[in-house]
Amino acid sequence: MAGEATQVLAQFAATLSYDDLPPKVREHCKDLLLDALACALAGHQGEETHQMAALAGALALSDEASVIGGGRLSLAGATLLNGYLITATTMCDVHRATMTHVTPEVIPPSLAIADENGNSGRDLMVAIAAGCEVTTRIGNGMDYPEFRKRGWHGPGVFGPFGAAAAVGRLKGFDAETMARAFGLAGSQAAGTFAAWGTPTVKFHQCRGALSGLMAALLAEQKFVATREFLTAKDGGLFNTYASGGKVELAIGDLGKRWELEQIALRLWPSASLMQGMNTALFDILAKQAIDPAKIKTVRVTLPQMGYDMHGKLAVYKGKFEALISAHYTAAVILHDRSLTLAEFEPARYDDPKLRKFAEHHVTAQADPSMNLLQTAVDVEMADGTVHKVKSDYPKGSLENPLSRKEVEDKFRVYAKGRLSPSAIDEIVAAVNTLEQLPSVSALVDMLSPAKRRDAA
């Protein structure tokens, strides 16, 4: 596809229609939406959620937008908090080619603007598709290995573009306005791996949502911005954050090959690069009745990046480190035969028996030949028996996808206790038939207990 990358993507996002979406893409957008809602409801259990809620409440005193599973805040506050809720408990989506979580940036402003404008479910689906495709395309076009080598973190750099694309599509931007929104989004792109190991990496994501929202709203006012932000020689995204990027990966086969289908979901809480380990361990447990007391050693082999990020936390501090520790996560899976947020509460991860097992019985090593999807696990028993599994495709990846029922079950688990049983059923039905929903406001009302009480 010929043309400057920013403007090609802007034209794509501005003109995308429901009829342009293949059936598989439509269904994946539904999965992404329902999964993001499940994660947001779980996010109310996040360790730092109250801190982000305080910030969100301080941004403005209005209450025109709904918090998923909560009350009402300003448009900016709800967008920020909803983005954080989706990522708060480390169980949202990931585009593994760029190690970028996408729904925390795209879904919150999409829901807020669709609710405000009275857009239909079909409009929302198109906005989600536009936002997710733009985010992942820009990520690929960046030449991710070079980008990562410089220390950048994808959600805060790519995410603002996706959020701007989704909002611009809902507002009916033409291609020129969309390109200016991308220029404003790029001017706010930021976030590095210096934040790794702290909750600030999750702030990158919700801030990306807010940045994209602001970019679109300012572009709507005809604010002047560059329309060639991605490829500008002096300060353009591809030239500044990498070494010129790979433009063909950003715009090649656009609208024919859908990169958003590569956005993986997580069945279990814990870090993205540990999902292959989780898959392997549950495969072993499905085949063998293993007594944890008789395990001698658990050997986990991770790709180099996975090992660097998750293989050095045999001794962990608090919930966040437990969520990103291969040692603890392997230990608790083998002991509980389960992995939900219950396994990441202090009463469980501070159990002395589990801490000792994680530190002394689980070992991690790197295999640089592995790609980011692969993991191998060997469980050696005291009698010398060894149970081995290699996972090439983690549960939730394109090659090993979650079923719609598995996504629904995840939603039901984390909606229970925060939403009424009738609301839970209504939300699942609304997302499953999203293209038939006359107004997104109906879905938002179902998701906001405060709004439903006010209506009653």
C-alpha positions in Angstrom: 0.0 0.0 0.0 1.5 3.3 -1.1 1.6 6.5 0.9 3.1 7.8 4.2 2.4 5.4 7.0 0.6 7.9 9.4 -1.8 9.0 6.7 -2.4 5.4 5.4 -3.4 4.3 8.9 -5.5 7.4 9.4 -7.4 6.7 6.2 -7.9 3.1 7.3 -9.2 4.0 10.7 -11.4 6.8 9.4 -13.1 4.8 6.8 -13.3 1.3 8.4 -16.9 -0.1 8.4 -18.6 -3.1 9.9 -18.8 -4.7 6.5 -15.0 -4.5 6.2 -14.6 -6.8 9.3 -14.3 -10.6 8.5 -16.5 -12.8 10.8 -13.4 -14.0 12.7 -12.4 -10.4 13.4 -15.8 -9.5 14.6 -15.8 -12.4 17.0 -12.3 -11.7 18.3 -13.4 -8.1 19.0 -16.2 -9.5 21.2 -13.7 -11.7 23.0 -11.4 -8.7 23.6 -14.3 -6.6 24.9 -15.7 -9.3 27.3 -12.2 -10.2 28.5 -11.4 -6.6 29.2 -14.6 -6.2 31.2 -13.7 -9.3 33.2 -10.3 -7.9 33.9 -11.7 -4.5 34.9 -14.1 -6.1 37.4 -11.2 -8.1 38.8 -9.1 -4.9 38.9 -11.1 -3.6 41.9 -9.0 -6.1 43.9 -5.8 -4.6 42.7 -3.2 -3.5 45.3 -2.8 0.0 44.0 -6.3 0.5 42.6 -7.3 2.8 45.4 -4.4 5.1 44.6 -5.3 5.3 41.0 -8.9 5.9 42.0 -7.8 8.9 44.1 -5.9 10.3 41.1 -8.8 9.7 38.8 -11.2 11.4 41.2 -9.0 14.5 41.4 -8.8 15.1 37.7 -12.2 16.8 37.5 -15.3 17.2 39.7 -17.9 16.2 37.0 -19.4 12.7 36.7 -20.4 12.2 33.1 -18.7 8.8 32.6 -19.1 5.4 34.2 -16.4 3.3 36.0 -16.7 -0.4 35.1 -18.2 -2.1 38.1 -18.2 1.2 40.1 -19.6 4.7 40.2 -19.1 7.8 38.0 -16.3 10.1 37.3 -15.3 12.7 34.8 -14.6 11.6 31.2 -10.8 11.8 31.9 -11.1 10.2 35.3 -13.2 7.2 34.2 -10.9 6.6 31.2 -7.8 6.6 33.4 -9.3 4.4 36.1 -11.0 2.0 33.7 -7.7 1.6 31.9 -5.9 0.8 35.2 -8.7 -1.6 36.3 -8.2 -3.7 33.1 -4.5 -4.1 33.8 -4.5 -3.9 37.6 -4.3 -7.7 38.3 -2.0 -8.7 35.5 -4.5 -10.8 33.5 -5.4 -8.7 30.4 -4.6 -9.3 26.8 -1.2 -9.1 25.1 0.1 -8.6 21.6 3.1 -10.8 22.1 5.1 -9.7 19.0 5.4 -6.3 20.7 4.8 -7.3 24.4 2.0 -4.7 24.4 -1.3 -4.8 26.3 -3.9 -3.3 24.0 -7.3 -3.3 25.5 -6.4 -1.1 28.5 -5.7 1.7 26.1 -8.5 1.1 23.5 -11.6 -0.2 25.4 -12.0 2.6 28.1 -12.2 5.6 25.8 -14.2 3.6 23.3 -16.9 2.8 26.0 -16.9 6.3 27.4 -17.3 8.1 24.0 -19.8 5.5 22.6 -21.9 6.0 25.8 -21.7 9.8 25.5 -22.5 9.8 21.8 -25.2 7.1 21.9 -23.3 4.9 19.4 -24.5 1.4 18.6 -22.9 -1.8 19.4 -21.9 -2.1 15.8 -20.2 1.3 16.0 -18.3 0.1 19.1 -17.1 -3.0 17.4 -15.7 -1.1 14.5 -14.0 1.4 16.9 -12.4 -1.5 18.8 -11.2 -3.1 15.6 -9.7 0.2 14.4 -8.0 0.9 17.7 -6.5 -2.6 18.1 -5.4 -2.8 14.5 -3.7 0.6 14.6 -1.9 -0.2 17.9 -0.6 -3.5 16.7 0.4 -2.3 13.3 2.3 0.6 14.6 4.0 -1.7 17.1 5.1 -4.1 14.3 6.2 -1.2 12.1 8.4 0.1 14.9 10.8 -2.9 14.5 10.1 -4.1 18.0 13.5 -5.7 18.8 15.2 -2.4 18.0 12.6 -0.5 20.0 12.9 -2.8 23.0 16.7 -2.6 22.8 16.4 1.1 23.6 14.3 0.4 26.7 10.9 1.6 25.4 7.6 0.0 26.7 4.9 -0.5 24.1 1.6 0.4 25.8 2.5 4.0 26.5 4.1 4.5 23.1 1.7 2.6 20.7 -1.4 2.7 22.9 -2.2 6.5 22.5 -2.5 5.9 18.7 -5.0 3.1 19.2 -7.1 5.0 21.7 -7.2 8.0 19.3 -8.2 5.8 16.4 -11.1 4.3 18.3 -12.4 7.7 19.6 -11.9 9.2 16.1 -13.9 6.4 14.5 -16.8 6.8 16.9 -16.8 10.6 16.3 -16.7 10.1 12.5 -13.3 11.8 11.8 -12.2 12.2 8.3 -8.7 11.0 7.3 -7.1 14.4 7.8 -8.5 14.9 11.3 -7.6 11.3 12.2 -4.0 11.9 11.0 -3.8 15.0 13.2 -5.1 13.0 16.1 -2.2 10.6 15.5 0.2 13.5 15.6 -1.2 14.6 18.9 -1.1 11.0 20.2 2.5 10.6 19.2 3.5 13.7 20.9 2.4 12.1 24.2 4.0 8.7 23.5 6.2 7.6 26.5 7.1 4.9 28.9 10.3 2.8 29.4 11.2 -0.5 31.0 13.0 1.4 33.8 9.6 1.0 35.4 9.7 -2.8 35.2 9.0 -4.5 38.5 6.8 -1.7 39.7 3.1 -0.9 39.1 4.2 2.1 37.0 4.3 -0.3 34.0 0.5 -0.5 34.4 0.2 3.3 34.7 1.8 3.4 31.2 -1.3 1.6 29.9 -4.0 3.7 31.5 -2.1 6.9 30.7 -2.0 5.7 27.1 -5.8 5.5 27.1 -6.1 9.1 28.4 -3.5 10.4 26.0 -5.3 9.0 23.0 -8.6 10.4 24.3 -7.1 13.9 24.7 -5.4 13.6 21.2 -8.7 12.9 19.5 -10.7 15.5 21.4 -8.1 18.1 20.6 -7.9 17.1 16.9 -11.7 17.5 16.8 -11.2 21.1 17.6 -9.0 21.4 14.5 -5.9 21.9 16.5 -2.9 21.9 14.2 -0.6 18.9 14.4 1.7 17.0 12.1 0.0 14.5 9.8 3.2 12.5 9.3 4.2 11.7 12.8 5.3 8.1 12.3 7.9 8.8 9.6 9.0 12.4 10.1 12.8 12.6 9.7 13.3 14.8 12.7 11.5 13.3 15.7 9.2 10.9 13.9 8.2 7.9 16.0 9.9 5.3 13.8 13.2 7.3 13.5 13.4 8.4 17.1 12.2 5.3 19.0 13.9 2.8 16.7 16.1 3.0 13.6 13.6 4.0 11.0 11.2 1.1 11.6 9.8 -1.3 9.1 7.0 0.7 7.4 5.8 -2.3 5.4 4.9 -4.1 8.6 2.7 -1.2 9.6 0.7 -0.8 6.4 1.3 -4.0 4.3 -2.0 -5.9 3.5 -3.9 -3.4 5.7 -7.5 -4.5 5.9 -6.7 -7.9 4.4 -4.5 -9.4 7.1 -5.7 -8.5 10.6 -2.9 -8.1 13.1 -5.4 -7.8 15.9 -6.0 -11.5 15.6 -2.6 -11.9 17.2 -3.7 -10.3 20.4 -3.7 -13.1 22.9 -5.9 -13.4 26.0 -4.9 -14.8 29.4 -6.9 -17.5 31.0 -4.9 -17.1 34.2 -3.6 -14.1 36.2 0.2 -13.8 36.0 2.7 -12.3 33.5 2.2 -12.7 29.8 5.5 -14.5 29.2 4.5 -17.0 32.0 1.4 -18.2 30.2 3.3 -20.9 28.4 4.6 -22.2 31.7 1.1 -22.2 33.1 -0.2 -24.1 30.0 2.6 -26.7 30.4 2.0 -27.2 34.1 -1.8 -27.6 33.7 -1.1 -30.1 30.9 1.0 -32.1 33.2 -1.6 -32.0 36.0 -4.3 -33.1 33.5 -2.3 -36.2 32.8 -0.8 -37.0 36.2 -1.9 -37.1 39.8 1.1 -35.3 41.3 1.6 -35.1 45.1 3.5 -31.8 45.7 5.1 -33.3 48.7 6.9 -35.8 46.5 8.3 -33.3 44.0 12.1 -33.0 44.1 12.6 -30.2 41.5 10.6 -28.2 39.0 12.7 -26.9 36.1 11.3 -24.1 34.0 12.9 -23.1 30.8 11.9 -19.7 29.5 12.8 -17.6 26.4 15.6 -15.2 27.3 13.2 -12.2 27.8 10.9 -14.3 29.9 13.8 -15.5 32.1 15.1 -11.9 32.5 11.7 -10.6 33.6 10.3 -13.6 35.5 13.0 -16.1 36.3 14.9 -14.3 39.0 12.1 -13.9 41.6 12.5 -17.0 43.7 12.1 -14.7 46.7 9.3 -12.3 46.0 7.7 -9.3 47.8 4.0 -8.7 47.8 1.3 -9.4 45.2 2.8 -7.7 42.2 6.1 -9.6 42.4 4.1 -12.9 43.1 2.2 -12.2 39.9 5.4 -11.9 37.9 7.4 -14.6 39.6 7.8 -17.9 37.7 8.9 -19.6 40.9 5.8 -18.7 43.0 3.4 -19.2 40.1 4.7 -22.7 39.4 4.7 -23.6 43.1 1.1 -22.5 43.6 -0.2 -24.2 40.4 1.3 -27.5 41.6 -0.1 -27.2 45.1 -3.5 -25.8 44.4 -4.2 -27.2 40.9 -5.7 -23.8 40.3 -4.6 -20.2 39.3 -7.1 -17.4 40.1 -6.7 -14.2 42.0 -7.3 -16.2 45.1 -3.8 -17.6 44.6 -2.4 -14.1 44.7 -3.8 -13.0 48.0 -1.4 -12.5 51.0 -2.8 -15.5 52.9 -1.7 -17.7 50.0 1.6 -16.3 48.7 2.9 -15.6 52.2 2.3 -19.3 53.2 5.8 -20.4 54.5 5.4 -23.8 52.8 4.8 -22.2 49.4 7.6 -19.7 49.9 10.0 -22.4 50.7 8.9 -24.6 47.8 9.2 -21.6 45.3 12.7 -20.7 46.6 14.2 -24.2 47.0 12.3 -26.5 44.6 11.7 -24.4 41.5 14.6 -23.5 39.2 14.4 -21.3 36.1 16.8 -21.1 33.2 16.9 -19.3 29.8 17.0 -20.8 26.4 17.9 -18.0 23.9 16.7 -20.3 21.0 13.1 -20.2 22.2 10.7 -17.7 20.7 8.5 -15.6 23.1 5.7 -18.2 23.0 7.6 -21.2 24.0 8.3 -22.7 27.5 9.4 -26.1 28.7 8.7 -27.6 32.2 10.2 -30.7 33.8 8.8 -31.9 37.1 11.1 -34.4 38.7 9.7 -36.6 41.5 11.6 -37.9 44.5 11.5 -41.4 42.9 13.3 -40.2 39.8 10.2 -40.0 37.6 10.3 -36.9 35.3 7.1 -35.4 33.8 8.0 -33.2 30.8 5.9 -30.8 28.7 7.0 -28.2 26.1 4.4 -25.5 25.3 4.8 -23.9 21.9 1.5 -22.0 22.0 0.2 -20.7 25.4 -3.5 -21.0 26.1 -5.1 -17.9 24.7 -2.8 -17.5 21.7 -4.1 -17.5 18.1 -2.9 -21.1 17.7 -4.4 -22.2 21.1 -7.3 -19.8 21.6 -9.8 -19.5 24.4 -13.3 -20.5 23.5 -16.1 -18.0 24.0 -17.3 -20.1 26.9 -13.9 -19.8 28.6 -14.0 -16.0 28.2 -17.5 -16.0 29.5 -16.5 -18.1 32.5 -13.7 -15.8 33.2 -16.1 -12.8 33.2 -18.5 -14.6 35.4 -15.9 -15.5 38.0 -14.7 -11.9 38.4 -18.2 -10.2 38.0 -19.6 -12.3 40.8 -20.2 -10.2 43.9 -19.7 -6.9 42.1 -22.6 -7.2 39.7 -26.0 -8.9 40.2 -26.6 -12.3 38.6 -29.1 -10.7 36.2 -26.7 -8.0 35.1 -24.0 -10.6 34.5 -26.3 -12.6 32.2 -27.4 -9.4 30.4 -23.8 -8.3 29.8 -22.7 -11.6 28.4 -25.7 -11.7 26.1 -25.2 -8.0 25.0 -21.5 -8.7 24.1 -22.3 -11.9 22.3 -24.8 -10.0 20.1 -22.9 -6.7 20.1 -23.8 -5.9 16.5 -27.5 -6.0 17.4 -27.1 -3.6 20.4 -29.0 -0.3 19.6 -27.0 1.8 22.1 -23.8 1.2 24.0 -25.3 3.2 26.8 -27.4 0.1 27.7 -24.2 -2.0 28.1 -22.6 0.7 30.2 -25.6 0.9 32.4 -25.4 -2.8 33.1 -21.7 -2.4 34.0 -22.3 0.4 36.5 -24.1 -0.7 39.7 -24.4 3.0 40.7 -26.1 3.9 37.5 -28.5 1.0 37.7 -29.4 2.0 41.3 -30.0 5.6 40.1 -32.2 4.3 37.3 -34.2 2.1 39.7 
